[in-house]
Amino acid sequence: MSSSARQYPVILLRHLSIKYPIYDRPSHKLLELLTFRRKQWHREFWALQDIDLEVDAGTTLGIIGQNGSGKSTLLQIIAGIHRQTRGDCYVHGTVSALLELGAGFNPEFTGRENVFMNGAILGFGQEQMERLLPDILDFAEIGDFIDQPVKTYSSGMFMRLAFAVAIHVDPDILLIDESLAVGDLIFQHRCTNRIRRLRDEGKTILFVTHDLQAVTRFCDRAVLLDQGRKLVDGSPDKVVQKYHSLIFERERRRAGEGQILQAAREDEQVPIVTTIPHIDHLYGEGGAEIIGVILLGEENQVVNGANPGEELQLIVSARFHRTVKHPIIGFTIRDRLGMELAASNTSYAGLDLPLARAGCTVSVAFKFKIPEIRPGSYSISPAVASGNIWEHQIEDWIDNAYILTINEAGLIYGLMKWPVKARFRTTIEEVSSDMRTRTS
């Protein structure tokens, strides 16, 4: 029965849109009411436009985008706080939402009263909340403040209590906004562990965040919103990469291309390579193709392994099957678990490649130094795209085309060696006769 139930999404949005009236002056709203709206004194602002989204049970979905892109508004509609202007929103299951700071809590009520009030809103009776209360208080760790009005709480205390209630009412769907960032570091780690447990228990989680690393680590899917529209919906690493591209392109436009990009100059020392060691998976529109990828050491020898601190040169060659006005060539590096460690491309590196005509081959050399990272194998995935870094299409992408082994260079805790300098001081104090007497 459970397998058939999972065939249907627990959240279904169809052509979802919401608009708000924007008045230049407060008096304009009154004038509009006095004229029975025969004259419009406002401008329409569409916070969300034509959003289609399906979320299956047990999915952890990250929603990213710049401020003002409609992320929080989307969660508020799913939570039932706002109603869409048009379109459909279907939600199946109990929903617990941790959205805006202060939403759902009455500042005049005590923390205990707010816990029971929130439970009642979610359909829990007095006895059920009494059973949940010890776990909620243990997680929140606000002590005797539980019987004080929440208006006296610090933002950290408030969020600890709000989050504790949201996760202990055993919701089918948990909605989390980026307001969690107000908690202290210990609280943030505790929240992360709890979210991981909820995900492992099969709960459906939607969270808005600017922590892109959390999206790639914890999410099954990600959605990128921009100016109220859905740009990308797919695997977290691809969506995060698109978000980086969007931000970079806008910063480039704001600063002016001449200040960031340098025109590419041909270098006869960059070789054309035609070897691809591995092809695990490839995709693209086919306007160009990667024909070779290779790593060269400091003496231009082919390398498959390197030590931290060594300077390498990655050569990526692509052949174009159609004329591309703005080509981009780049690569992504991942560890053996698929976690993206780094990525770059010609545009991101400040190199503006010239027009590539059909039939020509472009070869790019990327120089970089191996950081002091954990030893192991790392994959390099080259790609060629057309357009610009903000709005482009992938012509060819090859997953795991080249495997580089990083050799061990001493003990490394975690992912990489963090450069530190340490100092110390030792003091020797005289022990008084009274102290010797007491301790003898």
ROSE-410798 format. One record per residue: residue in three letters; chain; x, y, z of N, C-alpha, C in turn. Coordinates in steps of 0.02 Angstrom, whole numbers. Layout:
REM residues N
- ALA A X Y Z X Y Z X Y Z
...
END
This chain:
REM residues 440
- MET A 42 -61 0 0 0 0 43 63 0
- SER A 98 59 40 142 118 43 175 131 -24
- SER A 192 78 -61 225 89 -125 179 122 -175
- SER A 114 103 -173 67 135 -219 53 207 -199
- ALA A 55 220 -132 43 289 -109 98 336 -133
- ARG A 159 310 -137 215 352 -156 214 370 -230
- GLN A 168 340 -268 162 358 -338 132 427 -347
- TYR A 101 453 -294 67 518 -298 106 569 -258
- PRO A 115 630 -284 152 681 -247 113 706 -187
- VAL A 148 722 -134 116 750 -74 108 826 -81
- ILE A 147 856 -127 139 927 -142 135 933 -218
- LEU A 82 966 -242 72 974 -313 52 1046 -327
- LEU A 93 1081 -365 80 1150 -385 72 1152 -460
- ARG A 19 1186 -483 6 1192 -554 -8 1265 -571
- HIS A 35 1295 -612 28 1364 -635 17 1412 -577
- LEU A 53 1400 -522 43 1440 -462 72 1510 -472
- SER A 31 1561 -456 52 1631 -462 21 1671 -405
- ILE A 57 1721 -383 30 1766 -332 56 1836 -345
- LYS A 12 1885 -340 31 1954 -352 12 1997 -292
- TYR A 48 2052 -284 35 2100 -231 29 2169 -261
- PRO A -17 2211 -235 -20 2280 -258 34 2322 -226
- ILE A 68 2363 -265 120 2408 -240 96 2480 -247
- TYR A 89 2514 -190 67 2583 -190 127 2629 -179
- ASP A 131 2682 -218 186 2730 -210 178 2770 -145
- ARG A 115 2782 -125 101 2818 -63 44 2783 -27
- PRO A 44 2785 40 -11 2755 78 -79 2784 60
- SER A -81 2848 42 -145 2880 25 -175 2852 -39
- HIS A -134 2824 -82 -160 2797 -144 -205 2737 -132
- LYS A -191 2699 -81 -234 2642 -65 -303 2666 -42
- LEU A -304 2720 -3 -367 2749 19 -406 2777 -41
- LEU A -371 2811 -86 -404 2839 -145 -435 2783 -187
- GLU A -401 2728 -192 -426 2672 -231 -490 2645 -200
- LEU A -492 2641 -133 -552 2616 -99 -610 2666 -106
- LEU A -594 2731 -101 -647 2782 -106 -678 2785 -175
- THR A -640 2767 -226 -667 2767 -294 -693 2698 -315
- PHE A -699 2653 -264 -725 2585 -277 -684 2550 -331
- ARG A -618 2565 -331 -570 2533 -377 -585 2546 -451
- ARG A -624 2600 -463 -635 2618 -533 -572 2645 -565
- LYS A -528 2673 -524 -463 2695 -547 -409 2658 -508
- GLN A -361 2633 -545 -309 2594 -513 -251 2639 -493
- TRP A -235 2638 -428 -182 2680 -402 -120 2638 -383
- HIS A -118 2577 -403 -62 2534 -383 -31 2500 -444
- ARG A 29 2476 -434 63 2434 -483 60 2362 -459
- GLU A 56 2316 -506 52 2245 -488 122 2215 -487
- PHE A 136 2180 -433 200 2145 -426 186 2070 -418
- TRP A 211 2032 -467 201 1959 -465 260 1928 -428
- ALA A 248 1906 -366 300 1875 -326 317 1806 -351
- LEU A 267 1770 -378 277 1705 -409 236 1702 -473
- GLN A 264 1671 -524 229 1667 -588 234 1597 -618
- ASP A 176 1566 -626 170 1505 -664 218 1450 -640
- ILE A 215 1436 -574 258 1385 -544 225 1316 -549
- ASP A 260 1269 -579 239 1199 -580 289 1159 -538
- LEU A 264 1119 -491 309 1082 -447 273 1021 -419
- GLU A 307 964 -421 283 903 -389 336 878 -341
- VAL A 315 862 -280 361 837 -229 333 772 -202
- ASP A 369 718 -211 348 653 -187 363 646 -113
- ALA A 328 599 -81 339 586 -10 411 563 2
- GLY A 440 588 56 508 569 73 562 608 39
- THR A 543 658 -1 593 699 -37 618 756 7
- THR A 682 769 3 711 829 34 728 877 -22
- LEU A 691 933 -24 696 981 -79 725 1046 -54
- GLY A 780 1068 -84 808 1133 -68 785 1185 -118
- ILE A 766 1243 -93 743 1298 -135 791 1356 -127
- ILE A 825 1374 -182 877 1426 -179 860 1481 -227
- GLY A 895 1537 -220 885 1595 -263 904 1657 -225
- GLN A 911 1712 -262 930 1775 -231 872 1802 -190
- ASN A 887 1850 -146 835 1882 -107 783 1913 -153
- GLY A 719 1903 -137 666 1930 -178 645 1886 -236
- SER A 671 1824 -238 654 1780 -293 588 1743 -282
- GLY A 560 1746 -222 496 1714 -209 501 1650 -168
- LYS A 558 1635 -139 568 1573 -102 522 1568 -41
- SER A 525 1619 2 485 1618 63 411 1621 47
- THR A 393 1659 -4 322 1663 -24 296 1594 -44
- LEU A 337 1556 -79 317 1489 -100 302 1445 -40
- LEU A 346 1447 10 335 1407 71 272 1429 107
- GLN A 260 1494 109 201 1520 144 136 1498 110
- ILE A 136 1492 45 76 1467 10 66 1393 25
- ILE A 121 1354 24 115 1282 39 92 1272 111
- ALA A 114 1316 157 95 1311 227 23 1335 239
- GLY A -7 1368 190 -75 1393 198 -79 1462 228
- ILE A -22 1496 236 -22 1564 264 -47 1614 213
- HIS A -27 1607 151 -51 1650 96 -89 1607 46
- ARG A -133 1639 9 -170 1605 -43 -148 1632 -111
- GLN A -138 1588 -157 -115 1608 -223 -168 1649 -260
- THR A -145 1691 -306 -190 1730 -347 -224 1686 -400
- ARG A -185 1641 -428 -213 1594 -476 -170 1530 -475
- GLY A -197 1478 -505 -162 1414 -504 -186 1370 -447
- ASP A -157 1311 -442 -179 1262 -392 -121 1243 -346
- CYS A -138 1230 -283 -90 1206 -233 -123 1151 -194
- TYR A -99 1090 -202 -125 1032 -166 -71 1006 -119
- VAL A -89 998 -55 -43 973 -5 -78 916 32
- HIS A -45 857 33 -73 799 66 -30 780 126
- GLY A -59 784 186 -23 767 247 -18 826 294
- THR A 2 811 356 10 865 405 73 905 390
- VAL A 67 970 398 122 1016 382 143 1053 445
- SER A 208 1052 458 237 1093 511 285 1142 479
- ALA A 277 1206 495 315 1258 460 354 1300 510
- LEU A 417 1310 494 460 1356 532 482 1408 482
- LEU A 443 1463 479 454 1512 426 482 1577 456
- GLU A 445 1630 451 470 1694 474 479 1693 549
- LEU A 529 1730 573 541 1736 644 481 1769 677
- GLY A 448 1732 721 390 1759 756 324 1733 729
- ALA A 324 1701 670 262 1676 642 235 1619 684
- GLY A 171 1625 703 138 1571 740 143 1576 815
- PHE A 183 1621 841 190 1629 914 160 1696 935
- ASN A 123 1694 990 95 1755 1019 146 1783 1069
- PRO A 172 1842 1057 226 1868 1101 203 1878 1174
- GLU A 138 1885 1185 114 1896 1253 107 1831 1292
- PHE A 103 1775 1256 97 1710 1289 165 1685 1312
- THR A 164 1642 1362 226 1610 1383 247 1558 1332
- GLY A 309 1535 1338 333 1483 1293 291 1420 1298
- ARG A 272 1401 1360 231 1342 1370 163 1350 1336
- GLU A 132 1408 1344 67 1420 1313 72 1418 1237
- ASN A 125 1444 1210 134 1443 1137 145 1373 1111
- VAL A 179 1331 1150 188 1261 1130 120 1227 1123
- PHE A 77 1235 1172 11 1202 1170 -33 1234 1116
- MET A -27 1300 1107 -67 1333 1055 -47 1308 986
- ASN A 18 1302 973 41 1277 909 19 1205 899
- GLY A 22 1165 951 -2 1096 946 -75 1093 928
- ALA A -116 1137 958 -187 1137 944 -200 1157 871
- ILE A -161 1204 845 -169 1224 775 -156 1166 728
- LEU A -108 1124 748 -89 1066 707 -134 1005 720
- GLY A -183 1013 765 -230 958 777 -212 912 834
- PHE A -165 933 877 -145 891 934 -183 913 996
- GLY A -206 864 1035 -242 878 1096 -195 893 1154
- GLN A -226 911 1211 -187 928 1271 -144 870 1294
- GLU A -172 810 1296 -134 752 1321 -75 736 1274
- GLN A -86 741 1209 -31 728 1162 27 777 1171
- MET A 10 840 1180 63 890 1189 97 883 1256
- GLU A 60 859 1307 92 846 1372 146 792 1365
- ARG A 133 741 1324 181 688 1314 242 713 1275
- LEU A 230 759 1228 285 785 1187 326 840 1222
- LEU A 297 871 1273 328 929 1305 398 916 1332
- PRO A 412 860 1367 480 849 1392 533 847 1336
- ASP A 517 814 1281 564 812 1225 574 881 1195
- ILE A 521 920 1190 526 987 1163 570 1031 1207
- LEU A 560 1027 1272 599 1068 1318 672 1045 1318
- ASP A 683 980 1314 752 955 1313 790 979 1252
- PHE A 756 982 1194 788 1004 1133 799 1080 1134
- ALA A 750 1118 1159 753 1191 1157 804 1219 1206
- GLU A 810 1187 1265 857 1209 1316 850 1283 1333
- ILE A 789 1302 1352 780 1372 1373 764 1376 1448
- GLY A 765 1320 1482 758 1320 1555 694 1350 1580
- ASP A 700 1391 1633 641 1421 1665 606 1473 1622
- PHE A 639 1493 1567 607 1543 1523 545 1515 1489
- ILE A 534 1450 1493 475 1420 1463 411 1449 1491
- ASP A 414 1475 1552 354 1504 1583 356 1580 1583
- GLN A 399 1609 1540 401 1681 1531 371 1699 1463
- PRO A 343 1759 1455 317 1780 1389 373 1778 1337
- VAL A 357 1754 1277 409 1746 1226 436 1813 1202
- LYS A 401 1868 1217 427 1933 1197 490 1950 1236
- THR A 503 1914 1291 564 1926 1329 622 1882 1305
- TYR A 610 1838 1255 661 1792 1232 710 1827 1185
- SER A 771 1802 1185 817 1821 1132 797 1786 1068
- SER A 824 1808 1011 806 1776 948 828 1703 948
- GLY A 885 1688 979 908 1619 982 863 1575 1022
- MET A 841 1599 1080 794 1560 1122 729 1549 1085
- PHE A 706 1601 1052 643 1596 1016 647 1542 962
- MET A 701 1543 923 707 1494 869 717 1424 894
- ARG A 752 1416 950 760 1349 979 693 1319 997
- LEU A 650 1360 1028 585 1335 1047 541 1322 986
- ALA A 541 1369 939 499 1360 879 520 1298 840
- PHE A 585 1288 833 608 1230 795 592 1165 833
- ALA A 600 1166 899 585 1107 938 512 1086 931
- VAL A 467 1134 930 396 1118 920 384 1090 851
- ALA A 414 1122 800 402 1103 731 423 1031 717
- ILE A 478 1008 747 503 942 730 476 887 775
- HIS A 447 905 833 424 853 879 349 838 872
- VAL A 314 874 830 243 859 819 234 806 765
- ASP A 290 777 743 291 721 695 252 738 632
- PRO A 273 790 595 237 809 534 253 763 476
- ASP A 208 761 427 223 726 364 268 770 320
- ILE A 256 836 324 294 884 284 321 938 329
- LEU A 386 950 324 418 1002 364 444 1057 318
- LEU A 422 1119 331 443 1177 292 489 1220 335
- ILE A 549 1234 311 598 1272 350 624 1330 308
- ASP A 619 1390 336 648 1448 303 717 1461 330
- GLU A 753 1507 300 823 1520 318 829 1555 385
- SER A 774 1566 420 777 1599 486 816 1558 536
- LEU A 831 1494 522 871 1453 567 940 1481 578
- ALA A 962 1524 533 1030 1551 538 1040 1595 599
- VAL A 985 1614 633 993 1657 692 1017 1618 752
- GLY A 1013 1552 751 1035 1513 808 1111 1512 815
- ASP A 1134 1493 876 1206 1488 886 1232 1426 850
- LEU A 1299 1417 850 1329 1363 812 1308 1295 838
- ILE A 1304 1287 904 1284 1223 932 1213 1206 910
- PHE A 1169 1256 912 1100 1245 891 1096 1227 817
- GLN A 1137 1260 775 1136 1245 703 1158 1173 690
- HIS A 1208 1149 726 1230 1080 718 1175 1032 740
- ARG A 1142 1049 795 1088 1006 820 1031 1003 770
- CYS A 1014 1060 741 961 1062 690 979 1019 630
- THR A 1043 1025 607 1065 986 549 1058 912 562
- ASN A 1079 890 622 1073 819 639 1000 797 641
- ARG A 958 840 668 887 823 672 855 819 603
- ILE A 873 865 559 847 864 491 869 800 455
- ARG A 931 779 468 955 717 437 915 657 462
- ARG A 899 656 526 859 601 553 789 600 524
- LEU A 758 659 517 691 664 488 692 640 415
- ARG A 746 658 379 752 635 310 758 560 307
- ASP A 798 531 352 806 458 353 742 423 373
- GLU A 699 457 411 634 428 430 582 433 375
- GLY A 600 463 319 554 468 262 509 528 263
- LYS A 524 579 302 484 640 302 499 681 239
- THR A 449 719 218 458 765 162 481 832 190
- ILE A 537 857 165 566 919 192 578 968 135
- LEU A 553 1029 144 568 1084 98 601 1138 138
- PHE A 659 1159 116 690 1214 153 723 1264 107
- VAL A 714 1327 126 743 1384 91 808 1401 126
- THR A 862 1407 88 926 1420 120 973 1453 70
- HIS A 1023 1489 98 1078 1515 59 1140 1471 69
- ASP A 1134 1419 110 1190 1373 121 1190 1321 65
- LEU A 1227 1335 12 1227 1291 -46 1259 1224 -32
- GLN A 1305 1221 15 1335 1158 33 1284 1112 66
- ALA A 1239 1141 107 1186 1101 137 1139 1073 84
- VAL A 1128 1111 31 1084 1088 -23 1114 1027 -57
- THR A 1179 1030 -74 1210 974 -109 1219 913 -64
- ARG A 1225 923 1 1236 867 47 1172 832 68
- PHE A 1119 870 81 1060 842 112 1000 834 66
- CYS A 1001 867 8 941 867 -34 943 814 -88
- ASP A 884 787 -103 876 742 -160 867 783 -224
- ARG A 834 841 -217 821 885 -273 832 957 -252
- ALA A 836 1000 -300 841 1072 -285 804 1110 -339
- VAL A 778 1168 -320 742 1212 -366 773 1281 -361
- LEU A 787 1312 -418 813 1380 -420 758 1427 -443
- LEU A 741 1475 -401 692 1527 -418 728 1592 -433
- ASP A 702 1628 -481 731 1693 -498 675 1739 -522
- GLN A 666 1794 -487 615 1844 -504 547 1812 -510
- GLY A 532 1767 -464 466 1736 -461 454 1679 -508
- ARG A 504 1659 -546 496 1604 -594 544 1547 -576
- LYS A 524 1487 -595 567 1429 -584 614 1423 -644
- LEU A 679 1428 -630 729 1423 -683 751 1351 -694
- VAL A 767 1316 -638 795 1249 -643 764 1206 -589
- ASP A 751 1143 -605 727 1094 -558 763 1029 -574
- GLY A 806 1006 -527 843 945 -543 890 926 -487
- SER A 945 892 -505 993 869 -456 1026 929 -422
- PRO A 1040 924 -357 1066 982 -320 1130 1011 -350
- ASP A 1177 969 -371 1240 996 -396 1230 1036 -460
- LYS A 1186 1013 -504 1174 1050 -566 1138 1116 -552
- VAL A 1090 1116 -505 1053 1176 -489 1098 1228 -455
- VAL A 1141 1205 -409 1188 1250 -376 1236 1280 -426
- GLN A 1258 1239 -474 1303 1264 -526 1269 1319 -567
- LYS A 1206 1309 -583 1168 1360 -620 1161 1424 -579
- TYR A 1152 1416 -513 1146 1474 -470 1211 1514 -468
- HIS A 1268 1478 -463 1332 1512 -465 1340 1550 -531
- SER A 1319 1519 -586 1325 1551 -651 1282 1614 -654
- LEU A 1223 1611 -627 1178 1668 -627 1208 1727 -588
- ILE A 1234 1712 -528 1263 1764 -486 1324 1795 -520
- PHE A 1366 1753 -548 1427 1778 -578 1411 1823 -638
- GLU A 1364 1802 -679 1347 1841 -738 1319 1909 -719
- ARG A 1278 1911 -667 1250 1975 -646 1303 2021 -617
- GLU A 1349 1993 -580 1404 2034 -554 1448 2059 -611
- ARG A 1456 2016 -661 1496 2037 -719 1463 2094 -756
- ARG A 1397 2090 -765 1361 2143 -800 1362 2207 -760
- ARG A 1357 2200 -693 1356 2260 -651 1423 2296 -653
- ALA A 1477 2257 -652 1543 2287 -652 1565 2309 -722
- GLY A 1535 2278 -773 1556 2293 -842 1604 2240 -866
- GLU A 1590 2213 -924 1631 2158 -950 1704 2178 -958
- GLY A 1717 2240 -975 1786 2260 -986 1827 2259 -923
- GLN A 1794 2263 -864 1831 2265 -802 1847 2195 -776
- ILE A 1810 2145 -798 1819 2078 -772 1849 2032 -824
- LEU A 1821 2032 -884 1843 1986 -935 1902 2013 -976
- GLN A 1948 1970 -990 2002 1987 -1036 1992 1948 -1100
- ALA A 2005 1981 -1156 1996 1946 -1219 2047 1889 -1225
- ALA A 2022 1833 -1249 2067 1775 -1256 2115 1785 -1314
- ARG A 2178 1766 -1302 2229 1769 -1355 2253 1698 -1368
- GLU A 2261 1683 -1431 2283 1616 -1450 2354 1604 -1426
- ASP A 2366 1544 -1401 2432 1524 -1377 2450 1458 -1411
- GLU A 2503 1460 -1452 2522 1401 -1489 2548 1345 -1444
- GLN A 2565 1363 -1381 2591 1313 -1335 2536 1270 -1304
- VAL A 2473 1290 -1312 2417 1249 -1287 2404 1194 -1338
- PRO A 2415 1131 -1320 2407 1077 -1369 2334 1058 -1379
- ILE A 2320 1028 -1436 2255 997 -1449 2260 924 -1426
- VAL A 2216 904 -1380 2218 835 -1355 2156 798 -1381
- THR A 2165 733 -1393 2111 693 -1422 2099 629 -1383
- THR A 2118 628 -1320 2110 569 -1278 2062 583 -1221
- ILE A 2014 537 -1212 1967 541 -1156 1972 474 -1118
- PRO A 2005 473 -1060 2016 410 -1026 1953 373 -1005
- HIS A 1902 409 -982 1840 377 -957 1779 415 -982
- ILE A 1726 379 -995 1662 410 -1011 1608 372 -973
- ASP A 1591 397 -913 1539 365 -873 1469 385 -898
- HIS A 1461 449 -912 1396 475 -934 1408 540 -969
- LEU A 1373 551 -1024 1380 615 -1059 1311 639 -1082
- TYR A 1306 704 -1088 1244 734 -1113 1260 803 -1142
- GLY A 1211 831 -1178 1220 897 -1208 1180 902 -1273
- GLU A 1178 963 -1299 1139 977 -1359 1175 957 -1423
- GLY A 1240 944 -1420 1277 919 -1478 1305 972 -1524
- GLY A 1300 1036 -1506 1329 1088 -1548 1405 1088 -1547
- ALA A 1433 1055 -1495 1505 1047 -1489 1516 984 -1449
- GLU A 1577 958 -1452 1593 898 -1413 1663 902 -1385
- ILE A 1670 875 -1325 1736 868 -1295 1773 812 -1331
- ILE A 1832 827 -1358 1870 775 -1394 1931 753 -1355
- GLY A 1948 788 -1301 2007 769 -1263 2012 805 -1197
- VAL A 2041 770 -1147 2054 800 -1082 2116 765 -1054
- ILE A 2162 805 -1026 2224 776 -1002 2253 822 -949
- LEU A 2291 792 -903 2326 830 -851 2401 826 -863
- LEU A 2434 884 -860 2506 887 -870 2539 912 -806
- GLY A 2598 884 -792 2636 905 -734 2680 965 -749
- GLU A 2725 980 -703 2766 1040 -708 2815 1036 -767
- GLU A 2831 975 -789 2876 967 -846 2838 944 -908
- ASN A 2772 960 -910 2728 943 -967 2722 868 -978
- GLN A 2732 829 -925 2721 757 -931 2649 741 -910
- VAL A 2621 689 -940 2553 667 -923 2554 638 -852
- VAL A 2508 659 -810 2505 636 -741 2435 610 -725
- ASN A 2434 559 -682 2371 534 -654 2370 539 -579
- GLY A 2427 560 -551 2432 570 -479 2473 631 -465
- ALA A 2463 661 -406 2499 721 -389 2503 728 -314
- ASN A 2550 768 -292 2558 784 -221 2531 853 -207
- PRO A 2506 864 -147 2485 932 -129 2542 983 -140
- GLY A 2525 1039 -168 2574 1091 -182 2599 1090 -254
- GLU A 2588 1035 -290 2611 1031 -360 2566 1074 -404
- GLU A 2597 1105 -455 2558 1143 -503 2545 1100 -565
- LEU A 2481 1094 -583 2461 1053 -640 2429 1097 -693
- GLN A 2423 1068 -752 2390 1103 -807 2339 1055 -838
- LEU A 2276 1076 -835 2222 1036 -864 2207 1062 -934
- ILE A 2212 1018 -983 2198 1037 -1052 2131 1007 -1073
- VAL A 2085 1048 -1097 2020 1026 -1121 2013 1050 -1193
- SER A 2001 1004 -1239 1992 1022 -1310 1921 1005 -1331
- ALA A 1891 1049 -1370 1822 1040 -1394 1818 1057 -1468
- ARG A 1781 1016 -1506 1768 1029 -1577 1696 1053 -1585
- PHE A 1687 1105 -1626 1622 1136 -1634 1590 1113 -1699
- HIS A 1527 1093 -1694 1490 1070 -1752 1444 1124 -1781
- ARG A 1437 1177 -1744 1400 1235 -1769 1435 1298 -1742
- THR A 1423 1354 -1773 1454 1416 -1751 1425 1439 -1684
- VAL A 1468 1453 -1636 1447 1475 -1570 1479 1543 -1557
- LYS A 1438 1593 -1544 1462 1661 -1535 1501 1669 -1471
- HIS A 1475 1639 -1417 1508 1645 -1351 1518 1576 -1321
- PRO A 1572 1542 -1339 1585 1476 -1310 1614 1480 -1240
- ILE A 1599 1430 -1201 1626 1424 -1133 1652 1353 -1124
- ILE A 1712 1345 -1099 1741 1280 -1085 1761 1278 -1011
- GLY A 1745 1224 -977 1760 1220 -906 1763 1149 -880
- PHE A 1765 1143 -814 1771 1077 -783 1745 1079 -711
- THR A 1729 1020 -685 1706 1011 -616 1747 956 -584
- ILE A 1767 964 -522 1805 914 -485 1763 888 -427
- ARG A 1757 821 -423 1719 790 -368 1761 737 -334
- ASP A 1743 722 -271 1776 667 -237 1742 601 -255
- ARG A 1765 546 -225 1740 480 -245 1667 470 -225
- LEU A 1641 511 -178 1571 507 -159 1526 552 -200
- GLY A 1555 588 -248 1517 632 -291 1508 702 -265
- MET A 1540 719 -210 1534 787 -183 1576 835 -224
- GLU A 1545 889 -247 1580 938 -288 1627 979 -245
- LEU A 1691 977 -262 1742 1014 -225 1757 1081 -257
- ALA A 1758 1083 -323 1775 1145 -357 1752 1142 -429
- ALA A 1744 1199 -460 1725 1203 -530 1749 1270 -557
- SER A 1765 1271 -621 1786 1333 -653 1774 1328 -728
- ASN A 1777 1383 -761 1771 1385 -834 1804 1448 -860
- THR A 1807 1455 -924 1842 1512 -954 1810 1578 -934
- SER A 1745 1581 -932 1711 1643 -914 1723 1660 -840
- TYR A 1719 1610 -797 1730 1620 -726 1802 1641 -712
- ALA A 1849 1615 -753 1919 1633 -745 1937 1700 -777
- GLY A 1887 1733 -807 1898 1799 -836 1924 1797 -907
- LEU A 1911 1742 -943 1936 1735 -1012 1876 1733 -1059
- ASP A 1872 1780 -1105 1817 1785 -1152 1838 1752 -1218
- LEU A 1816 1691 -1229 1835 1655 -1290 1804 1688 -1351
- PRO A 1840 1689 -1408 1811 1719 -1469 1761 1672 -1501
- LEU A 1727 1697 -1551 1678 1658 -1589 1710 1594 -1614
- ALA A 1675 1538 -1605 1700 1473 -1629 1657 1452 -1689
- ARG A 1689 1446 -1746 1651 1428 -1807 1645 1352 -1812
- ALA A 1594 1331 -1849 1583 1260 -1859 1645 1228 -1892
- GLY A 1668 1173 -1863 1726 1138 -1889 1791 1155 -1854
- CYS A 1792 1207 -1813 1853 1226 -1779 1860 1189 -1712
- THR A 1921 1186 -1687 1935 1155 -1622 1966 1207 -1576
- VAL A 1941 1211 -1515 1967 1257 -1465 1996 1217 -1408
- SER A 2057 1233 -1388 2090 1199 -1333 2108 1250 -1280
- VAL A 2091 1234 -1218 2101 1281 -1162 2145 1248 -1110
- ALA A 2193 1285 -1083 2237 1261 -1030 2219 1297 -964
- PHE A 2203 1257 -913 2189 1284 -846 2248 1266 -800
- LYS A 2279 1316 -770 2334 1302 -723 2309 1311 -652
- PHE A 2327 1264 -608 2308 1270 -538 2357 1229 -496
- LYS A 2358 1246 -432 2401 1211 -384 2358 1166 -340
- ILE A 2381 1104 -330 2344 1057 -289 2346 1079 -216
- PRO A 2288 1089 -185 2288 1109 -114 2304 1049 -69
- GLU A 2315 1062 -6 2328 1007 41 2261 978 63
- ILE A 2237 931 22 2173 899 35 2184 826 52
- ARG A 2130 795 74 2132 725 95 2154 681 36
- PRO A 2199 635 47 2220 591 -9 2163 548 -33
- GLY A 2165 530 -97 2113 489 -126 2106 503 -200
- SER A 2054 476 -230 2042 486 -301 1989 540 -312
- TYR A 2000 581 -362 1955 636 -379 1942 635 -454
- SER A 1879 646 -472 1861 644 -543 1856 715 -571
- ILE A 1873 720 -635 1868 784 -671 1819 775 -728
- SER A 1767 818 -729 1715 814 -781 1719 877 -823
- PRO A 1741 872 -886 1746 931 -929 1679 946 -963
- ALA A 1671 1008 -985 1609 1027 -1019 1622 1085 -1066
- VAL A 1579 1090 -1118 1581 1147 -1163 1509 1171 -1170
- ALA A 1500 1237 -1168 1433 1266 -1170 1432 1325 -1219
- SER A 1372 1346 -1236 1363 1405 -1279 1319 1455 -1243
- GLY A 1331 1519 -1256 1292 1571 -1223 1336 1610 -1176
- ASN A 1309 1626 -1117 1348 1659 -1065 1339 1621 -1000
- ILE A 1375 1642 -949 1375 1603 -887 1308 1606 -851
- TRP A 1266 1655 -868 1201 1662 -836 1148 1623 -875
- GLU A 1151 1628 -940 1100 1597 -982 1135 1559 -1038
- HIS A 1143 1494 -1028 1181 1454 -1075 1150 1385 -1081
- GLN A 1174 1348 -1131 1154 1278 -1136 1217 1236 -1144
- ILE A 1214 1177 -1113 1271 1131 -1115 1271 1096 -1183
- GLU A 1326 1103 -1219 1333 1068 -1283 1361 998 -1273
- ASP A 1406 990 -1225 1433 924 -1210 1461 924 -1139
- TRP A 1446 872 -1103 1469 863 -1034 1487 790 -1026
- ILE A 1547 776 -999 1568 707 -988 1584 698 -914
- ASP A 1545 654 -882 1557 640 -811 1619 596 -802
- ASN A 1661 614 -753 1717 573 -732 1763 554 -789
- ALA A 1779 603 -832 1821 589 -890 1894 575 -871
- TYR A 1916 604 -815 1986 595 -795 1988 584 -720
- ILE A 2027 536 -698 2034 521 -627 2104 541 -604
- LEU A 2106 583 -553 2168 607 -525 2175 580 -453
- THR A 2231 550 -438 2244 525 -371 2289 574 -334
- ILE A 2265 597 -276 2304 641 -234 2341 598 -183
- ASN A 2407 605 -182 2447 565 -136 2446 593 -66
- GLU A 2462 550 -19 2463 570 52 2524 613 65
- ALA A 2514 667 101 2570 712 118 2563 733 191
- GLY A 2565 683 235 2557 697 305 2485 689 328
- LEU A 2476 695 393 2410 686 423 2364 744 406
- ILE A 2304 729 381 2255 781 365 2189 764 399
- TYR A 2166 808 443 2102 799 475 2048 829 430
- GLY A 1992 793 422 1938 820 381 1954 817 307
- LEU A 1929 865 270 1936 865 198 2002 895 175
- MET A 2026 946 210 2087 980 188 2126 1004 249
- LYS A 2189 1019 238 2231 1044 291 2221 1119 297
- TRP A 2203 1141 356 2191 1211 368 2256 1242 395
- PRO A 2286 1289 359 2350 1317 381 2343 1358 445
- VAL A 2378 1338 496 2377 1374 560 2447 1383 586
- LYS A 2456 1432 628 2518 1442 665 2501 1442 739
- ALA A 2540 1404 778 2526 1397 849 2583 1424 891
- ARG A 2566 1452 948 2615 1476 996 2595 1449 1065
- PHE A 2643 1448 1111 2626 1424 1178 2667 1462 1230
- ARG A 2645 1454 1291 2679 1484 1348 2672 1437 1408
- THR A 2726 1428 1446 2725 1386 1505 2749 1428 1565
- THR A 2713 1422 1620 2733 1458 1681 2743 1408 1737
- ILE A 2791 1421 1781 2803 1380 1840 2795 1425 1901
- GLU A 2747 1410 1943 2733 1451 2001 2757 1417 2064
- GLU A 2779 1458 2112 2799 1431 2177 2737 1407 2215
- VAL A 2742 1351 2247 2687 1325 2288 2699 1347 2359
- SER A 2650 1382 2388 2659 1408 2456 2660 1352 2508
- SER A 2687 1365 2565 2690 1315 2619 2620 1297 2643
- ASP A 2573 1348 2643 2504 1333 2663 2472 1284 2615
- MET A 2485 1293 2549 2457 1247 2500 2485 1177 2510
- ARG A 2550 1171 2524 2580 1105 2535 2550 1072 2596
- THR A 2535 1111 2645 2506 1082 2706 2436 1055 2693
- ARG A 2396 1094 2654 2327 1073 2640 2325 1010 2597
- THR A 2373 1003 2551 2370 947 2504 2408 886 2527
- SER A 2445 892 2582 2483 834 2606 2439 786 2646
END
